[in-house]
Amino acid sequence: MQKKLFFLIAFIVIAGSFLTAGDKKFKTEVFKTDAGPMEITFIGHGTLMFTFNKMIIHVDPISRVADYTQLPKADLVLITHHHGDHLDTGALEHIRTEKTPVVLTKKCSETVSGGIIMANGDIKTVKNLKIEAVPAYNLVHKRKDGKPFHIKGEGNGYVITFSNKRVYVAGDTENTPEMKKLEDIDIAVLPMNLPYTMTPEMVADAAKAFKPKVLFIYHFFPEQVDFPKLKNLMKDTKEVDLRIHQ
């Protein structure tokens, strides 16, 4: 891993760097936990990779954002929902081994066999990590036929506990009541692409409600996302450290 940036921020961040895989570089943020460093690598779109205690955890791996033959095998995979930009069996085949648990939704299990199904509200311990499934769905944005882009009960966000740090990966969702009731979130990763997920106003509304210590935005289209508006909406919420990787 090539070091390109180093900084200390009082509470949990210990470094920032880049992961190189093939001809691509992916931004990585490193956070301190009581059990050692935890790294979050932003692969692209709605795809993440965590490294913790010598484990690799992939979230929603998809081939269009990375060559998964160049990335580490998974000790654990989390899949938020069944849409093709989150569930990619080709990418999964490259990183899954016979020992890799795959946490997924019931809808995803129709495509991926041998997974651990989690419904909204479920809590399980997998690979010594506490995982909580948070409902992920649309309240406002809908298709032309009137159906939400993401139907309640079909998708999960996940709260993953890495030692003493709680990380919330929201998946495709809006600012739901369940999200706004979350507590003690150290790091949140929220989507902001339209019309499928959240507007800047929705992100700010949610973040001001559950107040993650660090807030990242993912799953966005650079040409349409209004980061200046989000920054302005969050400027007075000093307890939330908003970090935007463009």
C-alpha positions as CSV (number, residue, x, y, z in Angstrom):
1,M,0.0,0.0,0.0
2,Q,1.5,3.3,-1.1
3,K,1.3,6.0,1.5
4,K,0.2,9.3,0.1
5,L,-1.4,11.1,3.0
6,F,-0.9,11.0,6.7
7,F,-2.8,12.9,9.3
8,L,-4.1,12.5,12.8
9,I,-7.5,13.6,13.9
10,A,-8.2,13.3,17.7
11,F,-10.6,10.5,18.2
12,I,-10.4,7.7,15.7
13,V,-8.6,8.4,12.4
14,I,-5.0,7.4,12.2
15,A,-4.1,7.6,8.5
16,G,-5.3,7.9,5.0
17,S,-3.7,6.2,2.0
18,F,-4.3,4.5,-1.3
19,L,-4.7,0.8,-2.1
20,T,-3.2,-0.1,-5.5
21,A,-4.8,-3.0,-7.5
22,G,-3.7,-3.4,-11.1
23,D,-3.8,0.0,-12.7
24,K,-6.3,1.5,-10.2
25,K,-5.8,3.3,-6.9
26,F,-8.6,3.2,-4.3
27,K,-8.8,5.7,-1.4
28,T,-8.4,4.1,2.0
29,E,-9.1,5.6,5.4
30,V,-7.6,4.0,8.5
31,F,-9.3,4.2,11.9
32,K,-8.0,3.2,15.3
33,T,-9.9,0.6,17.4
34,D,-9.2,-1.1,20.7
35,A,-8.3,-4.2,18.7
36,G,-6.0,-2.5,16.2
37,P,-6.5,-0.5,13.0
38,M,-9.5,-0.9,10.8
39,E,-9.3,0.2,7.1
40,I,-12.1,1.3,4.9
41,T,-11.3,1.2,1.1
42,F,-13.6,3.0,-1.2
43,I,-13.7,0.8,-4.3
44,G,-16.3,2.8,-6.2
45,H,-20.1,3.3,-6.5
46,G,-21.6,1.3,-3.6
47,T,-18.6,-1.0,-3.1
48,L,-16.3,-1.0,-0.1
49,M,-13.7,-3.2,1.4
50,F,-12.8,-3.4,5.1
51,T,-9.5,-4.8,6.6
52,F,-9.5,-5.7,10.2
53,N,-7.6,-8.2,12.4
54,K,-6.1,-9.8,9.2
55,M,-9.6,-10.2,7.8
56,I,-10.9,-8.9,4.5
57,I,-14.5,-7.9,4.4
58,H,-16.0,-7.0,1.0
59,V,-19.3,-5.1,0.7
60,D,-21.3,-5.3,-2.6
61,P,-18.4,-6.2,-4.8
62,I,-19.1,-5.5,-8.5
63,S,-16.8,-6.0,-11.5
64,R,-17.5,-2.7,-13.2
65,V,-15.6,-0.7,-10.5
66,A,-12.7,-3.1,-9.9
67,D,-10.8,-6.1,-11.3
68,Y,-11.5,-8.6,-8.5
69,T,-8.8,-10.9,-9.7
70,Q,-6.4,-8.2,-8.3
71,L,-8.1,-7.8,-4.9
72,P,-7.7,-10.0,-1.8
73,K,-9.9,-13.0,-1.2
74,A,-12.7,-12.4,1.2
75,D,-13.0,-13.6,4.7
76,L,-16.5,-12.2,4.8
77,V,-18.8,-10.7,2.2
78,L,-21.9,-8.5,2.8
79,I,-24.5,-7.9,0.1
80,T,-27.1,-5.2,0.7
81,H,-29.6,-6.1,-2.0
82,H,-30.2,-7.8,-5.3
83,H,-29.8,-5.0,-7.8
84,G,-27.1,-5.6,-10.4
85,D,-24.9,-2.7,-9.1
86,H,-24.7,-4.4,-5.7
87,L,-25.0,-8.1,-6.5
88,D,-22.5,-9.4,-9.1
89,T,-22.0,-13.1,-9.1
90,G,-18.9,-12.8,-11.3
91,A,-17.1,-10.5,-8.8
92,L,-18.2,-12.8,-6.0
93,E,-16.7,-15.9,-7.6
94,H,-13.3,-14.2,-7.7
95,I,-13.2,-13.4,-4.0
96,R,-15.3,-16.1,-2.4
97,T,-13.7,-19.3,-1.1
98,E,-15.3,-22.4,0.4
99,K,-14.7,-20.8,3.8
100,T,-16.2,-17.4,3.0
101,P,-19.5,-16.6,4.7
102,V,-21.7,-14.4,2.6
103,V,-24.3,-12.3,4.5
104,L,-27.2,-11.3,2.3
105,T,-30.9,-10.8,2.0
106,K,-33.6,-13.4,1.2
107,K,-34.0,-11.9,-2.3
108,C,-30.2,-12.3,-2.9
109,S,-30.3,-15.9,-1.8
110,E,-32.4,-16.7,-4.9
111,T,-29.2,-16.0,-6.9
112,V,-26.4,-16.8,-4.4
113,S,-26.4,-20.1,-2.7
114,G,-25.0,-21.0,0.7
115,G,-25.4,-17.5,2.2
116,I,-26.4,-16.3,5.7
117,I,-29.8,-14.6,5.3
118,M,-30.4,-11.6,7.4
119,A,-33.8,-9.9,7.4
120,N,-34.4,-6.3,8.5
121,G,-33.7,-6.0,12.2
122,D,-31.7,-9.2,12.5
123,I,-28.5,-9.3,14.6
124,K,-25.9,-12.0,14.1
125,T,-22.3,-12.6,14.9
126,V,-20.3,-13.7,11.9
127,K,-16.5,-14.1,12.0
128,N,-16.5,-12.6,15.5
129,L,-18.1,-9.4,14.2
130,K,-21.5,-8.2,15.4
131,I,-23.7,-7.4,12.3
132,E,-27.0,-5.6,12.5
133,A,-29.3,-5.5,9.5
134,V,-31.0,-2.0,9.1
135,P,-33.9,-1.6,6.7
136,A,-32.9,0.1,3.5
137,Y,-35.7,1.5,1.3
138,N,-37.3,4.5,-0.4
139,L,-39.8,6.8,1.2
140,V,-40.2,9.3,-1.6
141,H,-38.5,8.3,-4.8
142,K,-40.5,5.9,-7.0
143,R,-40.5,4.4,-10.5
144,K,-43.0,5.5,-13.1
145,D,-45.4,2.7,-12.0
146,G,-45.5,4.2,-8.5
147,K,-43.4,1.5,-6.9
148,P,-40.4,2.6,-4.8
149,F,-36.9,2.0,-6.3
150,H,-36.1,0.0,-3.2
151,I,-39.0,-1.7,-1.5
152,K,-39.1,-2.0,2.3
153,G,-38.1,-5.4,3.5
154,E,-36.0,-6.3,0.4
155,G,-32.7,-4.5,1.3
156,N,-30.4,-4.1,4.2
157,G,-27.9,-1.6,5.5
158,Y,-25.5,-3.1,7.9
159,V,-24.0,-1.9,11.2
160,I,-20.7,-3.7,11.7
161,T,-19.0,-3.6,15.1
162,F,-15.2,-3.6,14.8
163,S,-14.1,-3.9,18.5
164,N,-15.3,-0.6,20.0
165,K,-16.2,1.1,16.7
166,R,-19.6,0.9,15.1
167,V,-19.7,1.4,11.3
168,Y,-23.0,1.8,9.4
169,V,-23.0,1.1,5.7
170,A,-26.5,2.2,4.5
171,G,-26.9,0.5,1.2
172,D,-29.6,2.0,-1.1
173,T,-32.0,3.9,1.1
174,E,-33.5,7.2,2.0
175,N,-33.5,8.8,5.5
176,T,-35.8,6.2,7.0
177,P,-37.1,6.3,10.6
178,E,-35.0,3.3,11.4
179,M,-31.8,5.0,10.2
180,K,-32.6,8.1,12.2
181,K,-33.0,6.1,15.4
182,L,-29.5,4.5,15.2
183,E,-27.3,5.2,18.2
184,D,-23.5,5.3,18.9
185,I,-22.4,5.2,15.2
186,D,-18.8,6.1,14.9
187,I,-18.6,6.0,11.1
188,A,-21.5,6.2,8.6
189,V,-21.4,5.7,4.8
190,L,-24.5,7.1,3.2
191,P,-25.6,7.1,-0.5
192,M,-26.5,10.3,-2.4
193,N,-27.5,9.6,-6.0
194,L,-30.7,10.6,-7.6
195,P,-33.4,9.5,-8.1
196,Y,-32.6,6.2,-6.4
197,T,-31.4,7.2,-2.9
198,M,-31.0,10.5,-1.0
199,T,-30.9,14.2,-1.8
200,P,-28.4,16.4,0.2
201,E,-31.4,17.5,2.4
202,M,-32.2,13.8,3.2
203,V,-28.6,13.0,4.1
204,A,-28.3,16.1,6.3
205,D,-31.6,15.2,8.0
206,A,-30.5,11.7,8.8
207,A,-27.0,12.7,9.9
208,K,-28.3,15.4,12.2
209,A,-30.6,12.8,13.8
210,F,-28.2,10.0,14.5
211,K,-25.0,12.0,14.5
212,P,-22.2,9.7,13.3
213,K,-18.8,10.9,14.4
214,V,-17.5,10.6,10.8
215,L,-19.8,10.7,7.7
216,F,-18.7,9.5,4.3
217,I,-20.8,9.8,1.1
218,Y,-20.7,7.0,-1.4
219,H,-22.9,5.7,-4.3
220,F,-23.1,8.9,-6.2
221,F,-22.8,10.2,-9.8
222,P,-20.1,12.9,-9.8
223,E,-21.8,14.9,-12.5
224,Q,-25.1,15.3,-10.6
225,V,-24.3,15.2,-6.9
226,D,-24.5,18.6,-5.0
227,F,-21.7,18.4,-2.4
228,P,-21.6,22.2,-1.8
229,K,-25.2,22.0,-0.8
230,L,-24.6,19.1,1.6
231,K,-21.6,20.9,3.1
232,N,-23.7,24.0,3.7
233,L,-26.5,22.0,5.3
234,M,-24.0,20.3,7.6
235,K,-21.9,23.4,8.4
236,D,-23.4,24.0,11.9
237,T,-23.4,20.3,12.9
238,K,-19.9,20.4,14.3
239,E,-20.1,16.9,16.0
240,V,-20.3,15.3,12.6
241,D,-17.0,15.2,10.6
242,L,-18.2,15.2,6.9
243,R,-15.6,13.7,4.5
244,I,-16.1,13.7,0.8
245,H,-13.9,11.8,-1.6
246,Q,-14.5,13.1,-5.1
